[in-house]
Amino acid sequence: MEKRDYYEVLGVGREASEQDLKSAYRKLAHQYHPDKNPNKEAEDRFKEASEAYEVLSDPDKRARYDRFGHANGQSPFDPFGFGGAASVNDIFGEIFGEMFGGGRRSRGRSRGSDLRYHLEVSFEEAAFGTTARIDIPRPKRCDACKGSGAKPGTSPRPCPTCGGAGEIRLTQGFFSVARTCHHCNGAGRVIAEKCPACGGAGATREKATVEVKVPPGVDTGTRLKLSGEGEPAPIPGGQAGDLYVVVQVREHPIFRREDTEVVCDMPISFTQAALGAQVDVPTLDGPVKMKIPAGTQSGKVLRMKGKGIPSLGGGSRGDQHVRVLVETPTHLTREQRELLERFSALAGEETHPRARTFWAKVGELLK
């Protein structure tokens, strides 16, 4: 199936900013997260959006994508930055490295594959950081063959096609191009008798528990790198891959986030708005007293300095913005209704300056 354009997947234009991409991805991630939509279509949409954001949020990958696209259905780079074959630049590097005395390409794939894990955290954990323990399935070196893949008592032997080099060199004139050996897949060795415990893979599958330190200020789409926690190297002495933990922040019933700012709506009574009051406001640090000035109008936004989200990587916290919503009284008793009717009779233009200004403008229009 042909891949959709990454910008189309996220629903943004090609000129979209970093914040536009993040907002679009957060919306789709919340909409299609497998925990909310346990079906195949939602899972595919979630993976598609994650892949698109992974590429477009990286300036280098985005530039390559804008230039080359999916390259006839195949991305010119691994979309998540994990593993993958040699790029066009690697091939030219081999050619010109040979011409001008450059070093030879290292044989085989000596580095293990990277792994990806989606970690869901609460709004508060994203704000203040947390430590999570996650279980990931990954290969473990086979104890029976010590990772060689060969039957115990035997050993792998040099590949007869490449002579153990792991690559085949094609020379034409003064050009020399190295290609991975198709017989041994670059390992430089072949196994005559495979280990019965691992089937020649040199590793068995296990569940590993990894501790992830989530720093304060992360947001949906933040990627944490754990070096060496990916798959082990396919050959002895190689380097293990990395584990990339992609953060997903759960929605909060009261707060919403805008960068490092926290926004919430809070209802207040008609009398609190008219007379002013001291009210308890929920914050990430717990309830805090806030002054409501007399005559506060519905929709007014009051700021609480330093009650927002800490900046990722350190720095000061953002602010919390409280939008007050004046609640109209309902289910009035007879006495309450009489008091309001009396107030209405006593109220004049000075009590409702906005209404007076509005009707003055209407009068001007009707002249």
C-alpha positions, 0 to 999 in steps of 0.5 A: 500500500502506497504511503500517504504524504506525511504532511497530509497524515498530520493535516498541516501545510508544508510550511508548518512550524515545529509547534504546528507539527507538535499540536497536530501530532498530539491531537491525532495521538490522543484521538487514535491511541490504542488504549482509547481505540482498541481496533486495527484501524486506530492502531494503524492511524496512530503508527502512521501519525507517529512515523510522520511526526518522527520524520517532520520534527527532525530538521534534517530528516524533514529536509530530505523528505521535502526533497526526495519524498518517499522515494517511490514508496520507500523512504530514503531514510529509516523514518524513525532514525533506527538502523537501515541500509547505507545511504547514497552518501555512504556509497559515494564515500566508498568510491571516493574513499578508494580513489583518494586513500580513504579507509575501507568500510567496516564489514558487516553490521556490527551494531544491534538494531534500535528499539522504540517504546511508547510510554504513557504518563500522567499530566503531573508526571510530564510536568514534574518528571518520574521514573518508570519501569518498562518491560521490553521484549528483546534478544538475549545472547544464547547461553548454549552457543555463547552468541555464535549461532553454531552448534555447541562444539562447532564454530562458524567458518569464513564465508567462501564467497567473500573470504571472511571480508563480509563484502565483495568489491567490484572494480572497473577501471580506477573505480572500486565499489564495495557491496555487502556479501549476499551469501553471509549478509556481511557477517563474514562467516557462515554456520554449517551446523546451527545451534538447536537452542537459538536456530543459528540466530545467536540470541533468544527472545526475553523480556527485559525490565528497563528503568526510564527517567522521565525529566520534568517538562516532557510533552507528547512526542518527546523522545528519550534515548537510552543508549545501549538498551536496544538489541544486542549486536549481531556479531560478538564484540559489536555495539548494542543498539539504543532504546527510544522511548516516545512519551504520550501524555494523558489528557487532564480533566481540568488542565490543558497545556500550551507549551510551558503554560497551564490553562484552566477554566474555573466557574465563579458565582454571580456574587463573587464576580460582582463583589470580589472574593478570595477563592481556592484555585487548583494548580499542579502544586495543590489549591492556591488562594487567588483574588477575584477583583470586584466587577470581574467579567465572565471570560477574564483571564487571571495569571498565576505566576510560576504555576505552569510547566517547567522548561524541558532541560531546566529553567524557569516554570511557565505560568497558569492562566485561569479563565473565570466563567461567571455562572448564572444562578438557576433553580432560584427560591422565591426569596432569591428571586425577589431579591434579584428582582429588587436588585434589578429595579435598583440597578442603573446604567453605572451598574452595567457599563458594557450594556450602556456602551453597546446600546450607545453604539446601536443608537449611532448605527440607527441614526 
